[in-house]
Amino acid sequence: MKTLGIILIVIGIIMVLIRGFTVTTEKEVLDVGPVEVNKKENKWIGWPLYAGGLIAVVGVVLLISGNKRNG
C-alpha cells in the first residue's frame, strides 16, 4: 500500500502541473481515385484540476494508513 500511495501522489502532482496534452489525428476528407485529401486535427485531452488533487489526497491517505498498519 505504501508503494501505491507514493505512485498516486506522484501522478496527482503531475496531473496538477500538466493539465493535459494535445494529440494530432489525421482525418480523410476526400478520396477520389488516385487523389486523396487528408486533414490534420489537434485534439485536446485534459482533466480537471481537482482530479489531480483528489488522486494525490488518496495517495496520502494510503501512505498514512499503510504506515499505521505496519507500525
C-alpha positions in Angstrom: 0.0 0.0 0.0 2.9 2.3 0.7 4.2 2.0 -2.8 0.8 2.5 -4.4 0.4 5.6 -2.2 3.6 7.1 -3.4 2.8 6.4 -7.0 -0.6 8.0 -6.6 0.9 11.1 -5.0 3.4 11.5 -7.9 0.7 11.0 -10.5 -1.6 13.5 -8.7 1.2 16.2 -8.6 2.0 15.6 -12.3 -1.8 15.9 -13.2 -1.9 19.3 -11.3 1.2 20.6 -13.1 0.4 19.3 -16.5 -3.3 20.0 -17.3 -3.5 17.8 -20.4 -1.9 17.2 -23.8 -2.6 17.5 -27.5 -3.0 14.6 -29.9 -2.7 15.1 -33.6 -5.0 12.9 -35.7 -5.3 12.7 -39.4 -8.8 12.5 -41.0 -9.5 11.6 -44.6 -11.7 14.3 -46.2 -11.8 13.2 -49.8 -10.7 10.1 -51.7 -11.4 10.1 -55.4 -9.3 7.5 -57.2 -5.7 8.5 -57.1 -6.4 11.8 -55.4 -6.6 11.8 -51.6 -7.1 14.8 -49.3 -6.3 14.5 -45.6 -6.9 16.9 -42.8 -4.8 17.1 -39.6 -6.7 17.9 -36.4 -5.4 18.7 -33.0 -7.5 17.3 -30.1 -7.0 18.4 -26.5 -7.2 15.6 -23.9 -7.4 17.2 -20.5 -8.7 16.7 -17.0 -10.0 19.0 -14.3 -7.6 20.4 -11.7 -9.4 18.7 -8.8 -8.8 15.2 -10.3 -5.1 15.5 -9.8 -5.6 16.9 -6.3 -8.0 14.1 -5.4 -5.6 11.4 -6.6 -2.8 13.0 -4.6 -5.0 13.0 -1.5 -5.9 9.4 -1.9 -2.2 8.6 -2.2 -1.5 10.4 1.1 -4.3 8.5 2.8 -3.0 5.2 1.5 0.5 6.2 2.6 -0.6 7.1 6.1 -2.9 4.1 6.6 0.0 1.8 5.4 2.3 3.3 8.0 -0.2 2.8 10.8 -0.9 -0.8 9.9 2.8 -1.7 9.8 3.7 0.3 12.9 
